[in-house]
Amino acid sequence: MFKSLKNFDGSNHLPAELTITDVADYMKIPIKDAFDLFHRPDFPAHRIGLTFRVKRESFLVWYEAIGK
């Protein structure tokens, strides 16, 4: 995916599936906190092999729902 999302503005430039690092960069939180998010039952993440991903649309719906 992207090495860093810090150079992108808004959700239009997010990849179709976000990694833990992508979510941490977008939310401006530590990677550890993003990792914890991916393990929450209310977070729309899924596993691909040993990695976690979240679909952009699902993440944005979740992000709006939490009031950010």
C-alpha positions as CSV (number, residue, x, y, z in Angstrom):
1,M,0.0,0.0,0.0
2,F,1.3,3.5,0.9
3,K,4.4,4.0,2.8
4,S,2.7,6.9,4.6
5,L,-0.7,8.5,4.3
6,K,0.5,11.7,5.8
7,N,1.0,13.2,2.3
8,F,-2.6,12.5,1.3
9,D,-5.6,14.8,2.0
10,G,-9.0,13.3,2.8
11,S,-10.5,9.9,2.4
12,N,-10.5,10.0,-1.5
13,H,-6.8,9.1,-1.5
14,L,-7.1,6.1,0.8
15,P,-6.3,2.7,-0.6
16,A,-9.2,0.3,-1.2
17,E,-8.0,-1.8,1.8
18,L,-6.1,-0.2,4.7
19,T,-3.4,-1.8,6.9
20,I,-2.8,-1.1,10.6
21,T,-0.2,1.5,9.6
22,D,-2.6,3.2,7.2
23,V,-5.3,3.4,9.9
24,A,-2.7,4.8,12.4
25,D,-1.6,7.4,10.0
26,Y,-5.1,8.4,9.0
27,M,-6.3,8.7,12.6
28,K,-3.0,10.1,13.8
29,I,-2.7,7.5,16.6
30,P,0.2,5.2,17.6
31,I,0.5,1.9,15.7
32,K,-0.1,0.1,19.0
33,D,-3.5,1.8,19.4
34,A,-4.4,1.0,15.8
35,F,-3.4,-2.7,16.3
36,D,-5.7,-2.8,19.3
37,L,-8.5,-1.4,17.2
38,F,-8.1,-4.2,14.7
39,H,-8.8,-6.6,17.5
40,R,-12.0,-5.0,18.7
41,P,-15.2,-6.8,17.9
42,D,-16.9,-3.6,16.6
43,F,-14.1,-2.8,14.2
44,P,-14.7,-4.1,10.6
45,A,-11.3,-5.7,10.1
46,H,-10.6,-9.0,8.4
47,R,-7.5,-11.2,8.1
48,I,-5.7,-12.0,5.0
49,G,-3.2,-14.7,6.0
50,L,-1.2,-13.2,8.9
51,T,-2.1,-9.6,8.2
52,F,-5.1,-7.5,9.0
53,R,-7.0,-5.3,6.6
54,V,-10.1,-3.1,6.6
55,K,-12.0,-2.0,3.6
56,R,-11.9,1.7,3.0
57,E,-15.7,2.1,2.9
58,S,-16.2,0.0,6.1
59,F,-13.5,2.0,7.9
60,L,-15.0,5.3,7.0
61,V,-18.5,4.3,8.1
62,W,-17.1,3.1,11.4
63,Y,-15.0,6.2,11.8
64,E,-18.0,8.5,11.2
65,A,-20.1,6.4,13.6
66,I,-17.6,7.0,16.4
67,G,-17.9,10.7,15.8
68,K,-14.5,11.7,14.6
